[in-house]
Amino acid sequence: MLKRFFRTRYGYSRWDGTQEIEGLDADDIMRALADDYLEQGDLQQALRRLMQDGMQRPDGRRNLGLRELLERLRSQRSQLLNRYNMASGVMDDLRQKLEEIKQLEREGIERRLKEARELAEAEQARQTEPAGSPQAPTDEDTASSDALTPEQKRRMLETIAQRKKQYLENLPRDLPGQIKALSEYDFMEEAAREKFNELLESLRQQMMQQFFQGMRQSLQSMTPEDIARLREMIRELNRMLRERQQGLNPDFDSFMEKYGEYFPGVNTLDDLIEQMQQRMAAMQALLENLSPEQRQELENLMEQLISDDRIRVDLMELAQNLQALAPLDDYRMRFPFRGSEPLPFNEALRMMGRLQQMEGLEEQLQQARRLDDLEAIDSEKVRELLGSDEYRSLEELKALMKILEEAGYIQRKGNRWELTARAIRKIGQKALQDIFDKLKRDGFGRHVSPFRGPGGERTDESKRYEFGDPFLLDLQKTVMNAVYRNGTGTPIRLSQEDFEVYRTEFTTQSSTVLMLDMSMSMIYNGCQQAAKKVAVALESLIRSQFPRDNLYIVGFSFVAREYKPEELIEIGRYDHSQGTNLAHGLMLARQLLSRHRGVNKQIILVTDGGPTVWYEEELGGWQFAYPPNPWAEQQALLEVQRCTREGITINTFMLEDDRWMVSFVNQMAEINHGRTFYTDKNNLGEYLLVDYLNSKRKRIS
């Protein structure tokens, strides 16, 4: 009961990337599609471009398209290539670690020598001291008399140290030779021994992990039972891969029950093959990006690190089986590294795997752009390689069609998507909003009609009834007028002067033909989209706010034809053709307006040029010429005169203003007394719709 007295409390915090953002809205998608669809009239192309280019939301947030995702992927790859030096980094890192181990051993040898010298000097100093009172010999003195003296130990240690130093100096120059020689070397410095063993175990583990991701234990630290189990696993894996090559169905589940820890995240044999292929491909790519000498050196090192001969043979067979099932030829690629920062061996393997995944993701993105197949893109790879924002944009692109369909904006017909009537209304509202957003800043045109239309809307004010007024009786005031006149009492007798009616707002009713120039010059001059947007907006305005008005759409180029409202939004650049047949357009507009008796009849003409088509019966009909033939101008002006006689006003919106066009339009204005607006494609909607709305100015009766 008390809940209604408490308001919901909201908390605010700094954005840290983990908060959920509201997904795409169907209305936002339709707003993004509207302009493109108005220009082309092709839903499939508009959807394709939206997926390619993304969209800007009203709140300023941006949904990335495929093109930008591809650019970001390429940018990240370029940053990696510009940062690292793969050719020298991998081998130099191993050499540096070996040098550190050798230097640590040399320092240990020198320290042991120094301690031996100090011990010998101390013994010599003790022996040269003056003799004192005799002391009884101890057991320690008796035992040391049979051992080496400190001086003898020093000389022996120096001999051993010299040999070890010489051994370290004469190590082979190649890495495999150095590692093999140091494996046989007896370190004097325990820290150097431990560091070398750690390096060997790390390299062996990395070698094995190119096959088995779950290989957490080094071969060196395995018990004989562990090594035997590893051999058995590799043999069973080879058997299973051979069965796959033969077209059989291996028992994968039983294999994973026994050895699943080696293959985390694997659910099928195909997953296992793909995982192993990717890891081997990373090693192959690393080898391809080394010089021939470095490649041979690393291959020798890998062979040497796997000390168990039987495991080495089984792994060679495993590589051959994987190559037969999934060839690695596509992964033999060299990356153009241009940087200077070196990479250690394990990081280099990860880098190669990442770069190869980027190559694969780039191929998916390009394929999706060509075939419009967003499902071909691995969303998790996008999240891993690019980030959460890119992942979210891709997921919303994938859900785009479903969002539009569930909102009732599109429907599938056969293999194509089509807009519903609701979507067409939405596009009209978008066009209208675009234009009125500008009208709030500026106002143009004062085309006020002097006529009263037949009809109106009731207001809250009332007046004494006069003959001819709509009989919208204000009953309360009518009764009170009778009471005031006759006084209280019943029955109340009404007379003519008691009647009071509501005032009404009358609006002019008009019949309009919007004539759109659909010549090729409208496309060349960049005016086609603006003119179409105005037509859609005007049609939407009349249908929603002035349902009693009549609007016709006439498109004219070589010939003129009427377009129904549902056809208007489908008009594209391919509907345009050569010629400006103004005479035929005015003739058709006049015939359409002749169907109505109303006083307000007007033609709104949107064009960028004068007439270039005329009718000549001897030549078989309509003719086109440019520069224009005088007959085209004369026939057009004749139609202007006929419109004028029938009380049709022609308001012209000129999108070009060269001398000949200005002269022709001025002649039209002199004949018809209509208005002429010289504007451009960016201001067309402001002029046209303001003029139309001002024709709808209300008057109070």
Summary of the structure (lengths in Angstrom):
residues: 701
radius of gyration: 45.4
end to end distance: 53.0
largest distance: 159.4
contacts: 2045
relative contact order: 0.08
helix: 58%
strand: 11%
